[in-house]
Amino acid sequence: MASIRDLVAAIRQRDGVEAAVVLGRDGLLIDSQVIPGLDPEDLAARIPPIIGPSDELGQAMGRGAMLTAVIEHERGLAIVSSLSVEAVLVVLLTPAANLGQLLFELRRNREQIAALV
């Protein structure tokens, strides 16, 4: 059976992926593979403050908890995907990465990915 380390490695190997980070909802790093120059622990620590307000917004709109958020920045994108009540996946992408295909695969395989954590 695949492990969380295998998942992180497989995502990181995709074209345009600069980082794949799995963290706890408390911001503690579980596993990661990142390009040189990125600090995965610092990145993981910055994610929980994004999730809480996203969940609150979803509740206020009657849409429920946040499952996936795509954040576009000047030099790339970030996908924040809730795997379970305990774990989150963050993927950093270059602007040229195939965002649609990755989002589709993450959504389609969410339960299998969550089972690894």
Backbone as ProteinMPNN parsed JSONL, in Angstrom:
{"seq_chain_A": "MASIRDLVAAIRQRDGVEAAVVLGRDGLLIDSQVIPGLDPEDLAARIPPIIGPSDELGQAMGRGAMLTAVIEHERGLAIVSSLSVEAVLVVLLTPAANLGQLLFELRRNREQIAALV", "coords_chain_A": {"N_chain_A": [[0.845, -1.186, 0.0], [0.457, 2.255, -0.723], [2.22, 5.008, 0.776], [2.067, 8.055, 2.753], [4.365, 9.415, 2.2], [4.975, 8.423, -0.349], [2.85, 9.521, -1.788], [3.358, 12.302, -1.527], [5.826, 12.431, -2.873], [5.028, 11.611, -5.458], [3.284, 13.686, -6.231], [5.029, 15.866, -6.142], [6.759, 15.275, -8.237], [5.417, 15.946, -10.516], [5.137, 17.977, -13.456], [5.812, 21.389, -13.058], [5.234, 21.512, -10.352], [6.285, 22.813, -7.373], [6.315, 22.369, -4.694], [5.113, 19.995, -2.353], [3.245, 19.535, 0.39], [2.278, 18.051, 3.382], [0.382, 18.593, 6.193], [-0.591, 18.9, 9.643], [-3.714, 20.077, 10.947], [-3.025, 21.815, 12.885], [-0.809, 23.059, 11.971], [1.596, 21.768, 12.072], [4.24, 20.117, 10.464], [3.887, 17.201, 8.5], [4.815, 15.684, 6.292], [6.944, 16.378, 3.46], [8.063, 17.595, 0.262], [10.052, 19.847, -1.295], [11.202, 22.526, -3.444], [14.619, 23.711, -3.483], [15.276, 26.355, -1.207], [12.734, 26.859, -0.255], [11.031, 26.744, 2.819], [9.608, 24.171, 4.344], [8.468, 23.837, 6.905], [7.934, 26.444, 7.749], [6.114, 27.187, 5.773], [4.039, 25.316, 6.314], [3.239, 26.208, 8.84], [1.926, 28.551, 8.216], [-0.496, 27.955, 7.069], [-2.873, 27.103, 8.637], [-4.173, 29.574, 9.53], [-5.483, 30.321, 7.211], [-7.368, 28.385, 6.682], [-9.369, 28.36, 8.741], [-10.913, 30.897, 8.488], [-11.816, 30.387, 5.869], [-13.437, 28.146, 6.205], [-15.37, 29.318, 7.885], [-16.472, 31.239, 6.148], [-17.619, 29.537, 4.24], [-19.541, 28.286, 5.849], [-21.154, 30.511, 6.492], [-22.193, 31.068, 4.0], [-23.698, 28.895, 3.569], [-22.467, 26.717, 2.429], [-20.825, 24.883, 3.631], [-17.838, 23.301, 4.994], [-14.484, 24.258, 3.964], [-13.081, 22.6, 1.248], [-11.224, 22.616, -0.875], [-8.961, 25.129, -1.791], [-7.843, 27.502, -4.114], [-5.206, 29.569, -4.574], [-4.087, 32.325, -6.191], [-1.067, 33.8, -7.003], [1.346, 36.372, -7.872], [3.557, 35.017, -8.994], [2.859, 32.343, -9.244], [0.823, 29.539, -8.103], [-1.141, 28.317, -5.344], [-2.448, 25.415, -3.965], [-4.676, 24.522, -1.543], [-5.744, 21.878, 0.177], [-8.138, 20.238, 1.98], [-7.694, 17.277, 3.605], [-8.68, 15.697, 5.64], [-10.265, 15.868, 8.908], [-8.022, 16.198, 10.308], [-5.756, 16.611, 8.673], [-4.02, 18.393, 6.027], [-3.301, 19.162, 2.652], [-0.897, 20.909, 0.834], [-0.048, 22.339, -2.195], [2.342, 23.833, -4.175], [2.548, 25.609, -7.174], [3.981, 26.377, -10.372], [3.239, 29.097, -12.651], [2.825, 27.897, -15.14], [1.992, 25.298, -14.722], [-0.212, 22.42, -14.951], [-2.965, 23.102, -13.744], [-5.729, 22.43, -13.753], [-5.843, 19.616, -14.293], [-4.485, 18.59, -12.041], [-6.159, 19.488, -9.939], [-8.488, 18.074, -10.582], [-7.604, 15.403, -10.216], [-6.92, 15.433, -7.491], [-9.416, 15.941, -6.341], [-10.921, 13.737, -7.251], [-9.558, 11.646, -6.011], [-9.641, 12.123, -3.304], [-10.628, 10.708, -0.988], [-9.048, 8.361, -0.974], [-6.511, 9.47, -0.697], [-6.781, 10.734, 1.779], [-6.989, 8.512, 3.397], [-4.392, 7.705, 3.653], [-3.215, 9.337, 5.477]], "CA_chain_A": [[0.0, 0.0, 0.0], [1.201, 3.51, -0.8], [2.317, 5.772, 2.015], [1.97, 9.504, 2.572], [5.633, 9.806, 1.557], [4.818, 8.109, -1.77], [1.935, 10.519, -2.331], [4.076, 13.573, -1.618], [6.815, 12.286, -3.938], [4.334, 11.554, -6.746], [2.798, 15.03, -6.554], [6.198, 16.739, -6.358], [7.388, 14.928, -9.514], [4.626, 16.475, -11.633], [5.649, 19.205, -14.059], [5.309, 22.64, -12.517], [5.008, 21.462, -8.911], [7.467, 23.231, -6.627], [6.24, 21.859, -3.324], [3.964, 19.213, -1.891], [3.398, 19.549, 1.845], [1.16, 17.549, 4.171], [0.504, 19.136, 7.539], [-1.744, 18.787, 10.518], [-4.501, 21.32, 11.037], [-2.349, 22.689, 13.837], [0.316, 23.676, 11.298], [2.815, 20.974, 12.202], [4.605, 19.4, 9.259], [3.824, 15.739, 8.51], [5.78, 15.266, 5.274], [7.051, 17.383, 2.399], [9.136, 17.678, -0.712], [10.007, 21.209, -1.812], [12.396, 22.981, -4.151], [15.554, 24.423, -2.606], [14.917, 27.731, -0.894], [11.455, 26.897, 0.452], [11.059, 26.144, 4.148], [8.305, 23.522, 4.487], [7.898, 24.065, 8.237], [7.385, 27.799, 7.74], [4.913, 27.127, 4.935], [3.002, 24.591, 7.054], [2.766, 27.039, 9.95], [1.115, 29.658, 7.7], [-1.734, 27.472, 6.444], [-4.082, 27.1, 9.48], [-4.947, 30.82, 9.539], [-6.266, 30.42, 5.976], [-8.449, 27.4, 6.7], [-10.453, 28.776, 9.641], [-11.816, 31.847, 7.836], [-12.452, 29.771, 4.702], [-14.539, 27.34, 6.743], [-16.408, 30.241, 8.365], [-17.135, 31.798, 4.977], [-18.467, 28.479, 3.698], [-20.697, 28.129, 6.74], [-22.015, 31.688, 6.343], [-22.84, 30.992, 2.69], [-24.448, 27.652, 3.482], [-21.734, 25.799, 1.555], [-20.07, 23.914, 4.425], [-16.403, 23.503, 5.229], [-13.612, 24.38, 2.811], [-12.429, 21.366, 0.815], [-10.062, 23.001, -1.664], [-8.833, 26.543, -2.135], [-6.77, 27.813, -5.05], [-4.783, 30.935, -4.338], [-3.199, 32.743, -7.272], [-0.117, 34.861, -6.67], [2.012, 36.916, -9.053], [4.505, 34.086, -9.594], [2.45, 30.96, -9.098], [-0.434, 29.198, -7.453], [-1.126, 27.411, -4.195], [-3.66, 24.642, -3.725], [-4.819, 24.085, -0.155], [-6.787, 20.866, 0.097], [-8.43, 19.567, 3.239], [-7.747, 15.825, 3.418], [-9.501, 15.146, 6.72], [-10.361, 16.809, 10.016], [-6.701, 16.265, 10.919], [-4.64, 16.845, 7.759], [-4.179, 19.299, 4.901], [-2.28, 19.082, 1.611], [-0.61, 22.168, 0.142], [0.773, 22.145, -3.384], [2.742, 25.082, -4.817], [2.687, 25.391, -8.605], [4.406, 27.467, -11.241], [2.095, 29.538, -13.463], [2.653, 27.049, -16.317], [1.551, 23.954, -14.325], [-1.557, 22.015, -15.356], [-3.793, 23.235, -12.551], [-6.994, 21.712, -13.911], [-5.634, 18.18, -14.162], [-4.153, 18.294, -10.646], [-7.38, 19.663, -9.144], [-9.366, 16.945, -10.887], [-7.077, 14.204, -9.578], [-7.05, 15.574, -6.037], [-10.828, 15.801, -5.991], [-11.338, 12.362, -7.526], [-8.87, 10.706, -5.125], [-9.588, 12.696, -1.955], [-10.804, 9.691, 0.068], [-7.882, 7.482, -0.949], [-5.397, 10.261, -0.147], [-7.045, 10.927, 3.214], [-6.745, 7.237, 4.094], [-2.95, 7.565, 3.866], [-2.762, 10.202, 6.575]], "C_chain_A": [[0.883, 1.239, 0.0], [1.195, 4.208, 0.556], [2.157, 7.255, 1.704], [3.231, 10.027, 1.897], [5.579, 9.548, 0.053], [3.925, 9.141, -2.453], [2.654, 11.846, -2.543], [5.09, 13.518, -2.759], [6.153, 12.303, -5.317], [3.826, 12.931, -7.165], [3.967, 15.932, -6.913], [6.851, 16.487, -7.711], [6.627, 15.472, -10.726], [5.259, 17.75, -12.159], [5.0, 20.419, -13.422], [5.038, 22.647, -11.03], [6.313, 21.775, -8.198], [7.467, 22.719, -5.195], [4.971, 21.051, -3.146], [4.18, 19.025, -0.395], [2.129, 19.011, 2.483], [1.405, 18.013, 5.602], [-0.735, 18.823, 8.343], [-2.488, 20.109, 10.546], [-3.918, 22.301, 12.038], [-1.135, 23.37, 13.234], [1.621, 22.918, 11.423], [3.025, 20.12, 10.951], [4.509, 17.887, 9.466], [4.839, 15.177, 7.519], [5.817, 16.323, 4.186], [8.183, 17.058, 1.447], [8.989, 19.042, -1.364], [11.285, 21.513, -2.585], [13.329, 23.671, -3.159], [15.127, 25.88, -2.421], [13.573, 27.883, -0.202], [11.607, 26.177, 1.786], [9.696, 25.493, 4.399], [7.668, 23.724, 5.858], [7.28, 25.453, 8.336], [6.097, 27.843, 6.922], [3.764, 26.465, 5.679], [2.407, 25.448, 8.166], [1.837, 28.161, 9.483], [-0.243, 29.235, 7.142], [-2.953, 27.502, 7.365], [-4.843, 28.424, 9.527], [-5.761, 31.063, 8.267], [-7.508, 29.54, 6.062], [-9.632, 27.845, 7.554], [-11.412, 29.767, 9.004], [-12.507, 31.283, 6.595], [-13.621, 28.893, 5.117], [-15.69, 28.227, 7.205], [-17.181, 30.864, 7.206], [-18.085, 30.778, 4.366], [-19.708, 28.253, 4.532], [-21.674, 29.29, 6.57], [-22.785, 31.669, 5.027], [-23.677, 29.735, 2.532], [-23.782, 26.609, 2.597], [-20.92, 24.75, 2.315], [-18.595, 24.256, 4.51], [-15.635, 23.599, 3.905], [-12.995, 23.016, 2.497], [-11.146, 21.676, 0.061], [-10.112, 24.497, -1.938], [-7.666, 26.685, -3.091], [-6.461, 29.29, -4.874], [-3.772, 31.294, -5.419], [-2.362, 33.925, -6.813], [0.562, 35.323, -7.961], [2.89, 35.885, -9.765], [4.135, 32.624, -9.358], [1.166, 30.792, -8.328], [-0.19, 28.305, -6.253], [-2.487, 26.722, -4.132], [-3.62, 24.219, -2.264], [-6.011, 23.146, -0.139], [-6.942, 20.163, 1.44], [-8.57, 18.073, 2.975], [-8.678, 15.164, 4.423], [-9.627, 16.214, 7.803], [-9.003, 17.015, 10.674], [-5.595, 16.726, 9.989], [-5.025, 17.694, 6.553], [-3.023, 19.064, 3.933], [-2.139, 20.458, 0.98], [0.316, 21.848, -1.016], [1.056, 23.52, -3.974], [3.088, 24.794, -6.264], [3.26, 26.615, -9.296], [3.189, 27.907, -12.057], [1.813, 28.617, -14.655], [2.13, 25.647, -15.986], [0.119, 23.694, -14.777], [-2.457, 21.962, -14.117], [-5.061, 22.39, -12.644], [-6.851, 20.215, -13.699], [-5.338, 17.805, -12.715], [-5.38, 18.442, -9.753], [-8.342, 18.496, -9.351], [-8.903, 15.691, -10.149], [-7.186, 14.27, -8.054], [-8.497, 15.367, -5.599], [-11.301, 14.359, -6.145], [-10.764, 11.378, -6.509], [-8.816, 11.166, -3.675], [-9.69, 11.628, -0.853], [-9.616, 8.763, 0.17], [-6.668, 8.211, -0.354], [-5.572, 10.418, 1.364], [-6.761, 9.663, 4.002], [-5.266, 7.022, 4.376], [-2.466, 8.322, 5.09], [-3.202, 9.64, 7.914]], "O_chain_A": [[1.93, 1.266, 0.646], [0.289, 4.022, 1.369], [2.117, 7.658, 0.542], [3.173, 10.974, 1.112], [6.077, 10.353, -0.733], [4.214, 9.581, -3.566], [2.566, 12.442, -3.617], [5.198, 14.469, -3.533], [6.66, 12.939, -6.241], [3.929, 13.299, -8.335], [3.898, 16.683, -7.886], [7.445, 17.403, -8.28], [7.148, 15.455, -11.842], [5.85, 18.517, -11.398], [3.78, 20.471, -13.265], [4.65, 23.68, -10.483], [7.319, 21.092, -8.39], [8.519, 22.647, -4.56], [3.916, 21.366, -3.696], [5.171, 18.431, 0.032], [1.029, 19.461, 2.163], [2.495, 17.843, 6.148], [-1.794, 18.52, 7.793], [-1.927, 21.148, 10.198], [-4.273, 23.48, 12.042], [-0.489, 24.177, 13.902], [2.651, 23.377, 10.93], [2.095, 19.485, 10.453], [4.984, 17.357, 10.47], [5.63, 14.298, 7.863], [4.858, 17.072, 4.001], [9.127, 16.344, 1.785], [7.938, 19.363, -1.919], [12.309, 20.853, -2.41], [12.886, 24.159, -2.119], [14.679, 26.539, -3.36], [13.297, 28.931, 0.382], [12.239, 25.124, 1.865], [8.721, 26.203, 4.644], [6.443, 23.776, 5.96], [6.22, 25.62, 8.939], [5.112, 28.461, 7.33], [2.646, 26.98, 5.684], [1.199, 25.412, 8.401], [1.042, 28.669, 10.274], [-1.052, 30.09, 6.781], [-4.019, 27.907, 6.902], [-6.073, 28.401, 9.561], [-6.64, 31.925, 8.255], [-8.574, 29.911, 5.57], [-10.78, 27.717, 7.13], [-12.616, 29.513, 8.974], [-13.644, 31.648, 6.296], [-14.667, 28.891, 4.468], [-16.854, 27.921, 6.945], [-18.402, 31.002, 7.273], [-19.218, 31.106, 4.015], [-20.798, 28.051, 3.997], [-22.886, 29.079, 6.509], [-23.897, 32.19, 4.946], [-24.296, 29.525, 1.489], [-24.45, 25.718, 2.073], [-20.382, 23.826, 1.705], [-18.167, 25.352, 4.146], [-16.076, 23.092, 2.873], [-12.451, 22.358, 3.384], [-10.104, 21.075, 0.322], [-11.159, 25.054, -2.27], [-6.621, 26.063, -2.904], [-7.335, 30.146, -5.007], [-2.731, 30.65, -5.549], [-2.882, 34.917, -6.304], [0.365, 34.725, -9.019], [2.964, 35.875, -10.994], [5.015, 31.765, -9.282], [0.509, 31.762, -7.95], [0.833, 27.626, -6.16], [-3.532, 27.364, -4.232], [-2.642, 23.627, -1.806], [-7.142, 23.553, -0.405], [-5.997, 19.573, 1.963], [-9.445, 17.646, 2.222], [-9.373, 14.199, 4.105], [-9.149, 17.335, 7.631], [-8.847, 17.906, 11.508], [-4.567, 17.199, 10.472], [-6.177, 17.715, 6.119], [-1.897, 18.799, 4.355], [-3.132, 21.097, 0.632], [1.333, 21.175, -0.849], [0.132, 24.287, -4.243], [3.827, 23.855, -6.559], [3.049, 27.747, -8.86], [2.21, 27.167, -12.145], [0.68, 28.562, -15.133], [1.85, 24.877, -16.905], [-0.664, 24.626, -14.963], [-2.67, 20.901, -13.531], [-5.415, 21.704, -11.685], [-7.66, 19.61, -12.995], [-5.873, 16.819, -12.209], [-5.613, 17.596, -8.889], [-8.937, 17.996, -8.396], [-9.71, 14.997, -9.53], [-7.509, 13.274, -7.408], [-8.763, 14.695, -4.603], [-11.994, 13.827, -5.279], [-11.41, 10.384, -6.178], [-8.018, 10.646, -2.896], [-8.918, 11.651, 0.106], [-9.205, 8.406, 1.274], [-5.897, 7.623, 0.404], [-4.621, 10.254, 2.128], [-6.337, 9.734, 5.156], [-4.919, 6.234, 5.255], [-1.432, 7.99, 5.669], [-2.914, 10.23, 8.955]]}, "name": "protein", "num_of_chains": 1, "seq": "MASIRDLVAAIRQRDGVEAAVVLGRDGLLIDSQVIPGLDPEDLAARIPPIIGPSDELGQAMGRGAMLTAVIEHERGLAIVSSLSVEAVLVVLLTPAANLGQLLFELRRNREQIAALV"}
